Amino acid sequence: VYSVFQYLPSVDNAAAAFKELARIMRPGAVCFLAANPDPDMRHMRVAQIDTNPNEEARALERRLIDEILWISRADAISMAADAGLEAFARGETPLTNQREFMYGLVAHKPIVGT
């Protein structure tokens, strides 16, 4: 799942999305949720935006970062756990655009009774 959670309208919607992932995943399945904006790294994105010499582009980018959903790694892991998934956060791959302020989340649906 790539770059989805940041476009959900609220944390409640993100929690519901984790529950839906848990519902559709088979036991033992693993899902990688890529490109999640990390609120602890937001300052890095702001610094990137501020280097743009175009004032109009800077204003647009700042508006965009205010509109997306920034979920901390700890909160994402907690939402996954509440949905019955085991999860851990990791840095983004070098191939991910804007990886400096994003994280990936690996979610696993445990096999029950083994």
N, C-alpha and C positions, 0 to 999 in steps of 0.2 A: 504494500500500500504506500504510494508515494505522495507526499505533500497534500494530505487530505485534512488532517485534524486542524490545521491552522485556519482553514476556511469554514469550519463549523461556527455557528453563531454563539455558542456558549459552552462552558465547562460541562453543563448538564447534557448537552448534545454529545460531547466527547465521551462522557461516561456511558451514555446509551450506545454509542458506536462500539465501545469496548465490549459491552454486553452482547451486542449483535455479532461481533467477531467471535466471542466465546461460544455463542450458539451455533455458528456455522462451521467452526473448526472441528475437525475430528480429533479425538484424543491422540496425543503424541504429535500433533501438527505444530508447526512453527510459522510465525508470521513476522515479517520485518516491516515496521512502520517507519519510513524514511522521511527526512526533511521536516522535523518538528522544531519550530523556533524556541530556543531556550531563553527564558526571561533573564537568566543570570548572565547571558551574553548579549543582551539587547544593546548595550553600550557599544559593542563592537560594530553592530549594524549601523547605529547612528553615526559612528566615526567614519564608516565607509561612505554613507550618504553625504556627510559634510564635506567630503573631498570632491564632490561633483561641482564643477564651476557653474553649472546651469541652475539658477535659482528656482526656476519653474519645476525642473526635474527633481530637485531636492525637496521642494514642497510636496510634490506628488508622492515621492518615496516615503517621506515622513507620515503622510496621511495613510499610506498603505500599511506601514508597520503599526499604526494605531488601530487599524481595522482588523488585523489578523489576531487569532487566538494564540497567546503565548502560554503554554502549559509547562510547568517545571518538570524536570526529570522525575523528581520524587512524587509529584502529583500524578504523572502519567503511570508510574509503576503502581501507585496506590489504586488508581482507577482500574488498571488491569487486574490487580489482585482482587478487588471487589467484584469483578466480573468472573473470577475463577481462573484467571490466567497467571502464570509465573512470568515475570518480565524483568529485563535489565536494560539500562540505557548505555549507549556507546557513542563515541564520536562518529561523525559522518565520514563516508569514504572520500578520498581525494577527488572522485569524479562528480560529487554533488556540488552544484552551484551554491554559493553562499554558505559553504560548510562551516565557516568560522563561527557562526552563531546558531547552527542547527545541531540536532542530535538524532540518532536513530534509536528505535526501541524494538527490541526483540521480545516477542511474546510467544509463550509456549503453553499449549493446553495439556495439562498433565494426564497421564493414563491412570485412572482410578482403579484401585484394587490390585496393583502389582507390587 
